[in-house]
C-alpha cells in the first residue's frame, strides 16, 4: 500500500507580497528521473514541473499569486508558501515512507507546524460541547491572535471555518488582518466564505428550498411563512439525527396546534431507506429530499458539513437559532409560544 506523507511547510512571509518569482531547490538522492510538479491545490493541474537530475531539481516558473502551493512528489505531497524567498527542500525516506524536510525552517514553518497539531486536536474536540470545547476554542483564539500577522495563521483560519468555528471570531480575525493579507488569495477566499455563511446566520432570511415530498409534491420553505419553523437536515443513516427525532416529535406534538411547522430535509440517496425511516420514526410533518445526498442543492446553499443541523425560523423566515437540541430546543420553542 502506498503511503502518502503530508508534510506542510512554508517560507517566512515578509514584505514580498506581489512578487511573482520564486525558487524551489530540491535535493533527492537516488531520485534521478523522477518528476516533480507544482500545483495550486491537490486536485488542480500542474503549473510547473521538473525532473530530478544528479540528485537535484529546480522549480522557477513565475506564479500568478503569492501564497500556498502544493509540491507533488511521487508518493509524497508537501505544501509550500511561495513569496519570492528561495525554498530549499530535501526528499528523504524513513520508516513511515517518503517525506520532505526543509533546510533552515522559517518562523512561518514553526507556526504552521503548530497549527497542524491544533487541527488534529480540533477534529477530536470541535464536535463536542461543554468546557472541553470552550477551552479548545480559547486555545485556538490565543494562537491565531498571537500570529495574526503571519500567512500560516490565515490558512489556519480558513481551515477552521468548515469546522463551525465561531463566526464572530473569524470576522474579528479578518477585520484585524494586515491589508495585504486581506487582499491575498487566501484572504479573499475567507471573505467570500464569510459572505456566504452570513446568508445562513442568525438574523438572515433563510435561503429558499424547494424539494419534493415522498408523494412527489413540491414544497417551498417560504410557503411556511407566518409560522415558526424548525428546519432540520438529517438522513436515515445518521444515528445522532435519528436520536434527536423523539425531541422533535415531542416539541411538534405539543405546539403544532399553535402553528409550529417542521420542514425536514433528508440527505438520503435511497428513497426506500428515507421513506422507511420516516414511517419507523413516525415523522408526521413535512419531509422533503432531492435524493442526491450531500450534493442536494439545499445542502450546498446552507453549507451543511455535518448533520443533524437544525435552524429555527421566525414567521418572517428569519433564522433565530441554530443547532438548539434536546432540552435547550424544548425551552427555546416553549419561550416562543408561552
C-alpha positions in Angstrom: 0.0 0.0 0.0 1.3 3.4 -0.9 2.0 5.7 1.9 1.4 9.4 1.3 3.2 11.6 3.8 1.8 15.1 4.0 4.5 17.5 5.3 3.4 21.1 5.4 6.0 23.8 5.2 6.3 27.4 4.4 8.7 30.3 3.9 8.8 33.4 6.1 6.2 35.8 4.8 8.0 39.2 4.6 7.3 42.3 2.7 7.4 40.4 -0.5 3.7 40.2 -1.4 3.1 40.9 -5.0 6.4 39.3 -6.2 5.6 36.6 -8.7 9.0 34.9 -8.9 10.2 32.0 -6.7 12.8 29.3 -6.5 12.4 25.8 -5.1 15.8 24.0 -5.0 15.4 20.3 -4.0 17.8 17.5 -3.2 16.7 13.9 -3.7 19.5 11.4 -3.7 18.5 8.4 -5.7 15.6 10.2 -7.3 17.1 10.7 -10.8 14.4 10.6 -13.5 11.5 11.2 -11.1 9.1 14.1 -12.0 8.2 16.9 -9.5 5.1 19.0 -10.0 3.9 22.3 -8.5 0.1 22.7 -8.2 -2.2 25.4 -6.7 -4.2 22.7 -5.0 -4.3 19.0 -4.6 -6.8 18.5 -7.4 -5.5 21.2 -9.7 -3.3 20.7 -12.8 0.4 21.3 -12.6 1.6 24.9 -13.1 5.3 23.9 -13.2 7.4 20.7 -13.2 11.0 19.5 -13.1 12.9 16.2 -13.5 15.4 15.1 -10.9 18.9 15.1 -12.4 22.1 14.2 -10.5 20.0 14.1 -7.3 18.6 17.7 -7.6 15.7 19.5 -9.1 14.8 23.2 -9.6 11.4 24.9 -10.0 11.4 28.6 -11.0 8.4 29.3 -13.3 6.6 32.6 -12.3 3.3 32.2 -10.4 0.1 34.3 -10.5 -0.1 34.9 -6.8 1.9 34.5 -3.7 0.7 32.0 -1.1 0.4 28.3 -0.5 1.2 25.8 -3.3 1.4 22.0 -3.5 4.7 20.3 -4.2 3.7 16.9 -5.7 6.5 14.3 -5.4 5.9 10.6 -6.2 4.2 9.1 -3.1 4.5 12.3 -1.2 2.8 15.8 -1.1 4.0 18.9 0.6 2.5 22.4 1.0 4.8 25.3 0.4 4.5 29.0 0.8 5.9 30.9 -2.1 6.5 34.7 -1.7 9.8 35.3 -3.5 12.1 33.8 -0.9 14.2 30.8 -2.0 12.9 27.4 -0.7 15.3 24.6 -0.1 13.9 21.1 0.5 15.2 17.6 0.8 13.3 14.4 -0.2 14.0 11.6 2.2 12.7 8.2 3.2 12.1 6.8 6.7 10.3 4.0 8.4 6.9 5.7 7.7 7.7 6.3 4.0 8.9 9.2 1.9 8.8 12.7 3.4 10.0 16.2 2.8 12.2 18.3 5.1 13.0 22.0 4.9 16.5 23.3 5.4 16.6 26.1 8.0 12.9 26.2 8.8 11.4 29.7 9.0 9.3 31.3 11.7 6.3 30.6 9.4 7.3 26.9 9.2 7.2 26.7 13.0 3.8 28.4 13.2 2.4 26.2 10.6 3.6 23.0 12.3 1.9 24.2 15.5 -1.3 24.8 13.5 -1.2 21.2 12.3 -1.2 19.9 15.8 -4.1 22.2 16.6 -6.0 21.0 13.6 -5.7 17.4 14.8 -6.9 18.4 18.2 -9.8 20.3 16.6 -11.1 17.3 14.7 -11.5 15.5 18.1 -12.8 18.4 20.1 -14.9 20.8 17.9 -17.9 18.4 17.7 -18.1 18.2 21.5 -19.9 20.6 23.9 -19.2 22.0 27.3 -15.9 23.0 28.9 -13.6 20.9 26.8 -14.7 22.7 23.6 -14.7 26.1 25.3 -11.1 25.6 26.4 -10.0 24.4 23.0 -11.6 27.4 21.3 -9.8 29.7 23.7 -6.5 27.9 22.8 -7.2 28.4 19.1 -8.2 32.0 19.7 -5.0 32.8 21.6 -2.8 31.1 18.9 -4.4 32.9 16.0 -4.4 36.3 17.7 -0.7 35.8 18.5 0.2 35.0 14.9 -2.4 37.1 13.0 0.3 38.9 11.1 1.5 35.6 9.6 0.2 33.9 6.5 0.3 30.5 8.2 -2.3 31.7 10.7 -4.5 32.9 7.8 -4.6 29.4 6.3 -5.4 28.1 9.8 -8.4 30.4 10.0 -9.6 29.2 6.6 -9.3 25.6 7.8 -11.4 26.3 10.9 -14.4 27.8 9.1 -15.9 24.4 7.9 -15.4 23.2 11.5 -18.1 25.6 12.6 -15.7 27.7 14.5 -17.5 30.8 16.0 -18.2 33.1 13.1 -17.9 36.3 15.1 -14.3 35.3 15.9 -13.5 34.6 12.3 -14.9 38.0 11.3 -12.8 39.7 14.0 -9.7 38.0 12.7 -10.4 39.1 9.2 -11.0 42.7 10.3 -7.7 42.8 12.1 -5.6 41.3 9.3 -3.0 43.4 7.6 -4.4 44.9 4.4 -2.0 42.8 2.2 -3.2 39.6 3.9 -6.9 40.5 3.4 -6.3 41.0 -0.3 -4.2 37.9 -0.7 -5.6 34.8 -2.4 -6.5 33.1 0.9 -7.7 36.4 2.5 -10.2 36.9 -0.4 -11.3 33.2 -0.1 -12.1 33.8 3.6 -14.1 36.9 2.7 -16.1 35.1 0.1 -16.8 32.3 2.5 -17.9 34.7 5.3 -20.3 36.4 2.9 -21.8 33.0 2.0 -22.1 31.9 5.7 -23.8 35.2 6.7 -26.7 34.2 4.4 -27.5 31.3 6.8 -26.6 33.0 10.0 -28.8 34.2 12.8 -30.8 37.3 11.7 -30.7 36.4 8.0 -33.7 35.3 6.0 -33.3 31.5 5.4 -32.4 30.8 1.7 -35.3 29.3 -0.3 -35.6 25.5 -0.5 -37.9 23.7 -2.9 -37.9 19.9 -2.8 -40.3 17.1 -3.1 -42.1 15.0 -0.5 -42.2 11.2 -0.8 -45.5 11.6 -2.6 -43.9 13.8 -5.2 -45.4 17.1 -4.1 -43.0 20.1 -4.4 -42.9 22.2 -1.2 -41.2 25.5 -0.8 -39.7 26.5 2.6 -41.1 30.0 2.0 -44.7 28.6 1.9 -44.5 28.3 5.7 -44.1 32.0 6.3 -46.4 33.2 9.1 -45.3 30.2 11.2 -42.3 29.3 13.4 -40.4 26.6 11.6 -37.9 24.0 12.6 -35.7 23.4 9.5 -34.0 20.0 10.1 -31.2 18.5 8.0 -30.9 14.7 8.6 -30.6 11.3 7.0 -31.9 7.8 7.7 -28.3 6.5 8.1 -27.4 9.2 10.6 -27.6 7.8 14.2 -27.4 11.2 16.0 -30.1 12.5 13.7 -32.5 9.7 14.5 -31.7 10.0 18.2 -32.8 13.6 18.0 -36.2 12.8 16.4 -38.0 12.0 19.7 -37.3 15.5 20.9 -38.6 17.0 17.6 -41.7 14.8 17.9 -42.3 16.0 21.5 -42.0 19.6 20.5 -44.1 19.2 17.4 -46.9 17.4 19.0 -47.1 20.0 21.8 -47.0 23.1 19.6 -48.4 22.1 16.2 -51.8 23.4 17.2 -50.1 26.7 17.9 -48.8 26.8 14.3 -45.3 25.2 14.7 -44.1 23.6 11.5 -41.2 21.2 10.8 -39.5 21.0 7.4 -37.1 18.1 7.3 -34.6 17.8 4.5 -33.1 14.4 4.1 -29.6 13.8 2.7 -30.6 10.3 1.7 -29.8 8.8 -1.7 -32.2 5.9 -1.4 -35.9 6.7 -1.5 -36.7 3.4 0.2 -34.4 3.9 3.1 -35.7 7.5 3.5 -39.4 6.6 3.5 -38.9 3.5 5.7 -37.2 5.6 8.4 -39.9 8.3 8.2 -42.5 5.6 8.9 -40.4 3.9 11.5 -39.9 7.1 13.5 -43.4 8.5 12.9 -42.2 11.8 11.4 -45.7 13.3 10.8 -44.5 16.7 9.3 -43.2 17.9 6.0 -40.4 15.7 4.8 -38.5 16.5 1.6 -35.4 15.4 -0.3 -33.6 15.6 -3.6 -32.3 12.1 -3.0 -28.9 13.4 -4.0 -27.1 13.1 -0.7 -24.5 15.7 0.0 -24.9 17.2 -3.4 -28.5 18.3 -2.6 -28.9 22.0 -3.6 -30.2 22.8 -0.1 -27.1 21.2 1.4 -24.9 23.4 -0.8 -27.0 26.6 -0.1 -26.8 26.1 3.7 -23.1 24.9 3.6 -24.0 21.8 5.6 -20.8 20.0 6.7 -22.4 17.8 9.4 -25.8 16.5 10.5 -28.0 16.8 12.3 -28.3 20.5 11.6 -31.3 22.5 12.9 -32.4 26.0 12.2 -35.3 27.8 14.0 -37.1 30.3 11.8 -39.5 33.1 12.9 -42.7 33.8 11.0 -40.8 36.2 8.6 -38.5 33.4 7.6 -35.5 34.8 9.6 -33.1 32.5 11.4 -33.4 33.0 15.1 -31.5 30.0 16.4 -29.1 27.3 15.1 -28.4 23.8 16.4 -30.6 24.0 19.5 -31.2 20.4 20.6 -32.7 18.4 23.4 -33.8 20.3 26.5 -32.5 23.5 25.0 -34.7 23.1 22.0 -37.7 22.4 24.1 -37.1 25.5 26.2 -36.5 27.7 23.2 -39.7 26.7 21.4 -41.7 27.0 24.7 -40.4 30.5 25.1 -41.9 31.4 21.7 -45.4 30.1 22.4 -45.7 30.7 26.2 
